[in-house]
Amino acid sequence: MFVSRSNKASKVDHNSGAIVTTIKPKKKLSYTLHSLILAYRMKKKIVVVCGHMNLLPVAALIKLVFGCNIVLQIHGVEAWSPGDNINKIIIKNYVNHVFSVSLVTATRFKDWSKYEGPISIVPNCINVKEYHEHTVLDKTRISQIQNFARGRKIIMFLGRLDARERYKGVDEMISVFANHPELSQNACYIVCGDGSDLARLRAKVNTAGLSSTVKFTGFIDERTKRDFLAVCDVFVLAGYGEGFGITLLEAVASGAQVIASSLDGSHEAILKGELGVSVDPRDTKAMCAALMKCFSQGRHANDKIMYFDTDQCIARLSSHFHEIARESVY
């Protein structure tokens, strides 16, 4: 049973024979009642996988009523610092196992939670084939980007531009161009995403005189994202607050060079250097050098991305669940 923020769905895991049910919280009371009813109807041993820290009270209630085990799934900054006191109590007394997207997140979670139980590193995954075989569909939109580039290398960023999440490295990349004006002769920076911080970032670019180098596209859909990844030269996600960075995997699978950060979990998404380069985003000279290295290597396939392919990740996850089932006490 998977308590998460995703759409409701049920399916059988053919590797383990388990029934996997996902439910989406709408209203707190109805969500809690639905979770309890669903657990009762299953009438068998269940493991509750809690997909977000905020849903721990629901998972704990199910455990109290039915005596099942709880697996907490942790991702990024939401697990890096102390939550409310209720969650601290639940983590200490009710959580049996933790799935962490990265070692960085696991370490920071343990530092404040004092959790002493088992932790498995379960990174994000993608369907590699979908990116390998993608064909550009919106040629008009791609032509606009290429016209803006004017033959220069295309550096891309994709993410939510929220004023509360200024840890994604966009400010730092703007500083790289501002401090190394020669870079604008060789490359442009395409920032894809929308949010409350977009106006500030636009103003910062204009003030720095980089409007012919940095382009903001606003929100782009899934199809356009894949189109952009298919033509960009370097994808950069180098900040200081990523728990992992699944867009790095998508970029590598699309054939782009990637640069991650040495300060957060994105370093693990590139297999600590096997899929790309990691730098301290505050070091503009190091970032500039990393970009030049990526430009010289060019776009190419990297077979090591298959480590993060969905099928391989499912096999590893199934192994984790078999181990948890053996540990379970009802």
Secondary structure as the mmCIF struct_conf table of DSSP 4:
data_model
#
loop_
_struct_conf.conf_type_id
_struct_conf.id
_struct_conf.beg_label_comp_id
_struct_conf.beg_label_asym_id
_struct_conf.beg_label_seq_id
_struct_conf.end_label_comp_id
_struct_conf.end_label_asym_id
_struct_conf.end_label_seq_id
STRN STRN1 PHE A 2 VAL A 3
BEND BEND1 SER A 4 SER A 6
HELX_LH_PP_P HELX_LH_PP_P1 ASN A 7 LYS A 8
STRN STRN2 ALA A 9 VAL A 12
TURN_TY1_P TURN_TY1_P1 HIS A 14 SER A 16
HELX_LH_PP_P HELX_LH_PP_P2 ALA A 18 ALA A 18
STRN STRN3 ILE A 19 ILE A 23
BEND BEND2 LYS A 26 LYS A 27
HELX_RH_AL_P HELX_RH_AL_P1 LYS A 28 MET A 42
BEND BEND3 LYS A 44 LYS A 44
STRN STRN4 VAL A 47 CYS A 50
BEND BEND4 HIS A 52 HIS A 52
HELX_RH_3T_P HELX_RH_3T_P1 MET A 53 LEU A 55
HELX_RH_AL_P HELX_RH_AL_P2 LEU A 56 PHE A 66
STRN STRN5 ASN A 69 ILE A 74
BEND BEND5 GLY A 76 GLY A 76
HELX_RH_3T_P HELX_RH_3T_P2 VAL A 77 ALA A 79
TURN_TY1_P TURN_TY1_P2 TRP A 80 TRP A 80
BEND BEND6 SER A 81 SER A 81
HELX_RH_AL_P HELX_RH_AL_P3 ASN A 85 ASN A 93
TURN_TY1_P TURN_TY1_P3 TYR A 94 TYR A 94
STRN STRN6 HIS A 97 SER A 100
BEND BEND7 VAL A 101 VAL A 101
HELX_RH_AL_P HELX_RH_AL_P4 LEU A 103 SER A 113
BEND BEND8 GLY A 117 GLY A 117
STRN STRN7 ILE A 119 ILE A 121
STRN STRN8 ILE A 126 ILE A 126
HELX_RH_AL_P HELX_RH_AL_P5 VAL A 128 HIS A 132
TURN_TY1_P TURN_TY1_P4 GLU A 133 GLU A 133
HELX_RH_AL_P HELX_RH_AL_P6 LYS A 139 ALA A 149
TURN_TY1_P TURN_TY1_P5 ARG A 150 GLY A 151
BEND BEND9 ARG A 152 ARG A 152
STRN STRN9 LYS A 153 LEU A 158
BEND BEND10 GLY A 159 GLY A 159
TURN_TY1_P TURN_TY1_P6 ALA A 163 ARG A 164
TURN_TY1_P TURN_TY1_P7 ARG A 166 TYR A 167
BEND BEND11 LYS A 168 GLY A 169
HELX_RH_AL_P HELX_RH_AL_P7 VAL A 170 ASN A 179
TURN_TY1_P TURN_TY1_P8 PRO A 181 GLU A 182
HELX_RH_AL_P HELX_RH_AL_P8 LEU A 183 ASN A 186
STRN STRN10 ALA A 187 CYS A 192
BEND BEND12 GLY A 195 GLY A 195
TURN_TY1_P TURN_TY1_P9 SER A 196 ASP A 197
HELX_RH_AL_P HELX_RH_AL_P9 LEU A 198 THR A 207
TURN_TY1_P TURN_TY1_P10 ALA A 208 GLY A 209
TURN_TY1_P TURN_TY1_P11 SER A 211 THR A 213
STRN STRN11 VAL A 214 GLY A 218
HELX_RH_AL_P HELX_RH_AL_P10 GLU A 222 VAL A 231
BEND BEND13 ASP A 233 ASP A 233
STRN STRN12 VAL A 234 LEU A 237
BEND BEND14 TYR A 240 TYR A 240
BEND BEND15 GLY A 243 GLY A 243
HELX_RH_AL_P HELX_RH_AL_P11 ILE A 246 ALA A 253
TURN_TY1_P TURN_TY1_P12 SER A 254 GLY A 255
STRN STRN13 GLN A 257 SER A 261
BEND BEND16 SER A 262 ASP A 264
TURN_TY1_P TURN_TY1_P13 GLY A 265 GLY A 265
HELX_RH_AL_P HELX_RH_AL_P12 SER A 266 ALA A 269
TURN_TY1_P TURN_TY1_P14 ILE A 270 ILE A 270
HELX_RH_3T_P HELX_RH_3T_P3 LEU A 271 GLY A 273
TURN_TY1_P TURN_TY1_P15 GLU A 274 GLU A 274
BEND BEND17 LEU A 275 GLY A 276
STRN STRN14 VAL A 277 VAL A 279
TURN_TY1_P TURN_TY1_P16 PRO A 281 ARG A 282
HELX_RH_AL_P HELX_RH_AL_P13 THR A 284 GLN A 297
BEND BEND18 ARG A 299 ARG A 299
HELX_RH_3T_P HELX_RH_3T_P4 ASP A 303 PHE A 308
STRN STRN15 ASP A 309 ASP A 309
HELX_RH_AL_P HELX_RH_AL_P14 THR A 310 GLU A 327
#
